[in-house]
């Protein structure tokens, strides 16, 4: 079950900008984010995850991806 927290328009904009910056940084290194990572990013931007939850989920995804 996804719980959407109320985030202001300003916070949503800040979150989206942070994700855009991170995505571009990854691209500069020659990589692209997976569809799963982008789905987590959307959930974070929309207020469904805290920053901590987002980080933990991305780290878990990276760990799973490195094992395959």
MITOR-853013 format. One record per residue (C-alpha): residue number from 1; x, y, z. Coordinates in nm, 4 decimals, m for minus. Example, Ala and Ser with C-alpha at 12.3 -4.5 7.8 and 13.67 -1.06 7.14 Angstrom:
// residues 2
<1; <1.2300; m0.4500; 0.7800>>
<2; <1.3670; m0.1060; 0.7140>>
END
This chain:
// residues 68
<1; <0.0000; 0.0000; 0.0000>>
<2; <0.1363; 0.3390; m0.0999>>
<3; <0.0830; 0.6232; 0.1418>>
<4; <0.1068; 0.9640; m0.0175>>
<5; <0.2358; 1.2286; 0.2173>>
<6; <0.1361; 1.5831; 0.1561>>
<7; <0.4226; 1.7657; m0.0072>>
<8; <0.4003; 2.1251; m0.1107>>
<9; <0.4462; 2.2327; m0.4697>>
<10; <0.7759; 2.3872; m0.3641>>
<11; <0.8981; 2.0610; m0.2081>>
<12; <0.7824; 1.8618; m0.5114>>
<13; <0.9772; 2.1008; m0.7353>>
<14; <1.2875; 2.0660; m0.5162>>
<15; <1.2599; 1.6877; m0.5220>>
<16; <1.2170; 1.6834; m0.9000>>
<17; <1.5190; 1.9112; m0.9432>>
<18; <1.7322; 1.6880; m0.7177>>
<19; <1.6310; 1.3804; m0.9192>>
<20; <1.7017; 1.5610; m1.2474>>
<21; <2.0475; 1.6584; m1.1206>>
<22; <2.1228; 1.3015; m1.0079>>
<23; <1.9930; 1.1554; m1.3364>>
<24; <2.2152; 1.3897; m1.5376>>
<25; <2.5141; 1.3063; m1.3187>>
<26; <2.4591; 0.9352; m1.3840>>
<27; <2.4296; 1.0020; m1.7577>>
<28; <2.7577; 1.1944; m1.7561>>
<29; <2.9185; 0.8793; m1.6186>>
<30; <2.7782; 0.6858; m1.9145>>
<31; <2.4910; 0.5094; m1.7388>>
<32; <2.1137; 0.5314; m1.7447>>
<33; <1.8680; 0.4669; m1.4657>>
<34; <1.6554; 0.1547; m1.4858>>
<35; <1.2777; 0.1683; m1.5132>>
<36; <1.2625; 0.0462; m1.1524>>
<37; <1.4845; 0.3318; m1.0323>>
<38; <1.2765; 0.5841; m1.2259>>
<39; <0.9585; 0.4420; m1.0680>>
<40; <1.1125; 0.4932; m0.7234>>
<41; <1.2078; 0.8466; m0.8227>>
<42; <0.8486; 0.9240; m0.9276>>
<43; <0.7182; 0.7893; m0.5972>>
<44; <0.9649; 1.0093; m0.4086>>
<45; <0.8777; 1.3207; m0.6097>>
<46; <0.5056; 1.2583; m0.5573>>
<47; <0.5462; 1.2290; m0.1808>>
<48; <0.4940; 0.8548; m0.1524>>
<49; <0.8399; 0.8132; 0.0045>>
<50; <1.0586; 1.0117; 0.2376>>
<51; <1.4155; 1.0890; 0.1401>>
<52; <1.5334; 0.8094; 0.3690>>
<53; <1.2881; 0.5571; 0.2234>>
<54; <1.3914; 0.6570; m0.1282>>
<55; <1.7604; 0.6122; m0.0483>>
<56; <1.7060; 0.2742; 0.1196>>
<57; <1.4949; 0.1526; m0.1749>>
<58; <1.7530; 0.2649; m0.4328>>
<59; <2.0366; 0.0998; m0.2396>>
<60; <1.8380; m0.2249; m0.2185>>
<61; <1.7710; m0.2064; m0.5926>>
<62; <2.1395; m0.1513; m0.6646>>
<63; <2.2318; m0.4459; m0.4442>>
<64; <1.9836; m0.6729; m0.6237>>
<65; <2.1052; m0.5505; m0.9634>>
<66; <2.4696; m0.6154; m0.8779>>
<67; <2.3914; m0.9810; m0.7983>>
<68; <2.2406; m1.0509; m1.1406>>
END
